[in-house]
């Protein structure tokens, strides 16, 4: 997409000093490949790492002068991003895991093309890992939430209100271990009738299976702040291997000066894998409850006292 270079050498050198690499132009036929309204134009760039390799999956957010998001998305496998936007002044933010975010300005003229060229992201310093030792989940500032599809259209959100967890941080983070116990009866979707049904034998069957438990097997560093925590989840009398896609947020200090570390994590569970298979169908053949549940965790841990 980026072929013929535009601009003189001094312009390119000036851009490099401002944190971007050279500003290649865009191949002459690129704009013609997009249906651009007369009042709009194109905004494009390509994202590279410090050794000029494309940054796949870099995330873009384009906002207007009022700070409102106009368009967002990911780079293609070559690190390129192209968007059609109304003519105007814009702010572009580019981020990727393990890199320092980039922010720049662009002016898009009617039927014009604002080609920002190559944007080079610098490798960021990863956040400090928790010190080796025993840590525990601090429930007051943590949540275990879930989302289920309802009647093929809407989503129902819920959470577990009671849980506990212990984490042993090893000298090598990859050798750390975690054990989490969730009280099945604490399920809460803010509707008592629905919660009673979820506690019944049709779903969690809390009289026979009062807890959900997760034991980690491996901590795998995926680069930057991304980790995969793989382990065994026991739910409804069935144990399956699941992987938590985890983002480590770093270490901070609480209001009383205590040390805290924070993570976000998500995974998707298929109900049939755990024999939670209750289902009923609407007259038009649509399932009342979707086949999978998305789990979202926001967790803070503190050193075990």
HELIX and SHEET records of a PDB file:
HELIX    1   1 UNK A    9  UNK A   17  1                                   9    
HELIX    2   2 UNK A   31  UNK A   33  5                                   3    
HELIX    3   3 UNK A  139  UNK A  141  5                                   3    
HELIX    4   4 UNK A  173  UNK A  175  5                                   3    
HELIX    5   5 UNK A  184  UNK A  186  5                                   3    
HELIX    6   6 UNK A  192  UNK A  199  1                                   8    
HELIX    7   7 UNK A  271  UNK A  274  5                                   4    
SHEET    1   A 3 UNK A  80  UNK A  86  0                                        
SHEET    2   A 3 UNK A  40  UNK A  48 -1                                        
SHEET    3   A 3 UNK A 113  UNK A 120  1                                        
SHEET    1   B 4 UNK A  69  UNK A  74  0                                        
SHEET    2   B 4 UNK A  59  UNK A  63 -1                                        
SHEET    3   B 4 UNK A  88  UNK A  95 -1                                        
SHEET    4   B 4 UNK A 102  UNK A 108 -1                                        
SHEET    1   C11 UNK A 187  UNK A 188  0                                        
SHEET    2   C11 UNK A 154  UNK A 160 -1                                        
SHEET    3   C11 UNK A 143  UNK A 150 -1                                        
SHEET    4   C11 UNK A 289  UNK A 303 -1                                        
SHEET    5   C11 UNK A 133  UNK A 137 -1                                        
SHEET    6   C11 UNK A 163  UNK A 169 -1                                        
SHEET    7   C11 UNK A 177  UNK A 183 -1                                        
SHEET    8   C11 UNK A 211  UNK A 223 -1                                        
SHEET    9   C11 UNK A 226  UNK A 235 -1                                        
SHEET   10   C11 UNK A 238  UNK A 253 -1                                        
SHEET   11   C11 UNK A 259  UNK A 270 -1                                        
END                                                                             
